[in-house]
Amino acid sequence: MTLAVGGWMGTGCTSESRARTEARDAYLAGQNAALLQAQTPAAASGVTVIGPVQNRNIPWIEGMTLLQALATANYLDARGPKQIIITRDGESATLKPDVLFNGDVVPLEAGDVIELR
């Protein structure tokens, strides 16, 4: 009775150099994916807040409001802003900060830029 030992030994085994090559390729693929994600404009992934805030890029979620975005951005100045400018698709709207305290709901869309002056 003969066993075909050589036939199954070669399949499924990986040489050390091939394993290193595969590991390097996987690492580089991950690095490339991270770079592409970092280059994705904020317009595609969130809302940008310009001004004295801790978190400039806010991930957008369905139904997000101005108040929610500003709370997430974590405003840092002891004085409140005098103007809030929202830019969407190249068009800007200027709001008084009172809208935040009057209970007005200002809906946002992905890609909006909020400037606090």
C-alpha positions as CSV (number, residue, x, y, z in Angstrom):
1,M,0.0,0.0,0.0
2,T,1.5,3.4,-1.0
3,L,0.6,6.7,0.5
4,A,0.7,9.8,-1.7
5,V,2.3,11.9,1.0
6,G,3.9,14.5,-1.4
7,G,0.6,15.3,-3.0
8,W,-1.1,16.8,0.1
9,M,1.9,18.2,1.7
10,G,2.4,20.9,-0.9
11,T,-1.2,22.1,-0.9
12,G,-2.2,24.5,1.9
13,C,1.4,25.1,3.1
14,T,2.8,28.5,2.8
15,S,6.5,29.3,2.7
16,E,7.8,31.9,5.2
17,S,8.7,34.4,2.4
18,R,5.2,34.0,0.8
19,A,3.6,34.6,4.2
20,R,5.7,37.8,4.7
21,T,4.7,39.0,1.2
22,E,1.0,38.4,1.9
23,A,1.3,40.2,5.2
24,R,3.0,43.1,3.6
25,D,0.4,43.3,0.8
26,A,-2.4,43.2,3.4
27,Y,-0.7,46.0,5.4
28,L,-0.3,48.2,2.3
29,A,-3.9,47.6,1.3
30,G,-5.0,48.8,4.7
31,Q,-2.8,51.8,4.5
32,N,-4.2,52.7,1.1
33,A,-7.7,52.4,2.3
34,A,-7.0,54.7,5.3
35,L,-5.4,57.3,2.9
36,L,-8.5,57.2,0.6
37,Q,-10.8,57.6,3.6
38,A,-8.7,60.6,4.9
39,Q,-9.0,62.2,1.4
40,T,-12.7,61.9,1.3
41,P,-14.2,65.4,1.5
42,A,-16.1,66.3,4.6
43,A,-19.0,67.0,2.3
44,A,-19.4,63.3,1.8
45,S,-19.1,62.3,5.4
46,G,-20.2,65.0,7.7
47,V,-20.6,68.6,8.8
48,T,-17.7,71.0,9.3
49,V,-17.7,73.5,12.1
50,I,-15.3,76.5,11.7
51,G,-14.6,78.5,14.8
52,P,-13.5,77.9,18.4
53,V,-14.5,74.3,18.7
54,Q,-12.8,71.1,19.9
55,N,-14.2,68.9,17.2
56,R,-14.2,70.4,13.7
57,N,-15.5,67.5,11.7
58,I,-18.8,66.1,12.9
59,P,-20.2,62.8,11.4
60,W,-23.6,63.6,9.9
61,I,-26.6,61.5,10.9
62,E,-30.1,61.6,9.4
63,G,-32.1,64.4,11.1
64,M,-29.2,66.2,12.6
65,T,-29.9,69.8,13.7
66,L,-27.7,72.8,14.2
67,L,-27.9,72.5,18.0
68,Q,-26.8,68.8,17.9
69,A,-23.9,69.6,15.6
70,L,-22.7,72.5,17.9
71,A,-23.1,70.3,21.0
72,T,-21.0,67.6,19.3
73,A,-18.4,70.2,18.1
74,N,-17.9,71.3,21.8
75,Y,-17.8,75.1,21.6
76,L,-14.7,76.4,23.5
77,D,-15.1,80.2,23.7
78,A,-16.6,81.7,26.9
79,R,-18.4,84.3,24.8
80,G,-21.1,83.0,22.5
81,P,-20.8,83.6,18.7
82,K,-22.3,86.8,17.3
83,Q,-23.1,85.1,14.0
84,I,-23.7,81.7,12.7
85,I,-23.3,81.2,9.0
86,I,-24.4,77.9,7.4
87,T,-23.1,77.2,3.9
88,R,-24.7,74.5,1.7
89,D,-23.9,73.9,-1.9
90,G,-22.1,77.2,-2.2
91,E,-25.0,79.3,-0.8
92,S,-24.8,80.8,2.7
93,A,-27.4,81.8,5.3
94,T,-26.6,84.0,8.3
95,L,-28.4,83.3,11.5
96,K,-28.4,85.1,14.8
97,P,-27.3,82.9,17.8
98,D,-30.8,83.5,19.3
99,V,-32.1,80.7,17.1
100,L,-30.3,78.3,19.5
101,F,-32.2,79.6,22.5
102,N,-35.6,80.2,20.9
103,G,-36.2,76.5,20.4
104,D,-36.0,76.9,16.6
105,V,-35.0,73.7,14.9
106,V,-32.4,74.2,12.1
107,P,-32.0,71.0,10.1
108,L,-28.6,70.2,8.6
109,E,-27.5,68.2,5.6
110,A,-24.3,66.2,5.0
111,G,-21.7,68.6,3.7
112,D,-22.9,71.7,5.5
113,V,-20.3,74.1,6.8
114,I,-21.1,76.0,9.9
115,E,-19.0,79.1,10.7
116,L,-19.2,80.6,14.1
117,R,-18.1,84.3,14.3
